[in-house]
């Protein structure tokens, strides 16, 4: 699901220059990646060599793997907070 307009993401691999067919925004962004984890080192669950500073702009990360869908806003924050808390003891 597109972070900006909530339309479904294209099936298959999302390439560096792909745009949302509905809103025209860039799709190959950290916020659409399954490895995006706010609060962890560089906000990424992968060991990326360089930090991507703008998580809502196109990047050339080789680890990018599109999310199947985005969690609802409130649930995402609660899940991130819960994960951060559990990470303190793991």
N, C-alpha and C positions, 0 to 999 in steps of 0.2 A: 504494500500500500504506500502510495506517495505521501511523504511527510507533509507536503505543502497543500495538496488538493484532495487527498484521501482516495484517489483512483487506484486501481490495481496496477502493480508494476508489470512490465512485459515479462512473458515466460522466457526461460532460458537465461543465458549469461547477459549481464549488463556490461556494456563496454564503456571505455573512458569518456566518449563523447555522446553517449545516449542521453536523450531528453525525454521527459514525461510527455506522452502524446496529448494529454489534456491541458496541463498548465505550462509546459515548455521549460520547466526547471530541470537542472542537472540531476541525474540519478546516481552517478558513481560518486557518492559522498559518504562520509563516515556515518552519518545518521541513518543511512539505509543499509548499513553493513551489519551482519550478525556478530561481528567481533567488537562492535562499538560498545564500550562499557564505561560510562562516566564514573570518574572517581579512581579508576585504576591507572597505572602508569601510562601516560600518553593517551588515556581514555580508550585503550585498545587491549583486547585479550590476546592479541598476537604480539610477537616481539618485533615490532616495526623498527627499521633502522633510523628513520627520521620522523619527528612529530609532524602531524598535519595540524596546522593552527586553526584553520577555518573548517569546522566540521560540517558545514552546510554548503560548501562549494566543491566543485569537481576536483578530484585528486587522482594521482597516478599510482595509488597503492596496489601492489601485486597481490596482497592478501584479501582484497575485497571479495565478499560473498554476500549477495543480496539477501535481505530478510524475506521470509515468506509473507509476513504481515507485521505491522507495528502494534505493540500493545496499546490499549487505551491510555490517555495521558496520566490520569491519577494512578492507575495500576503500575505504569512504568516507573514513576517516582517511588512508590512503595516498594517495588521489586528491587530497584537500585539501592535504596536505603537498607533493605533487608540483606541484600548481597554484601554491601559494604560492612554491615555489622557482623555477619557471619564470617567474613574474611578476616576480621580481627582475631578470631580464635582458631583459624584453620591453618 
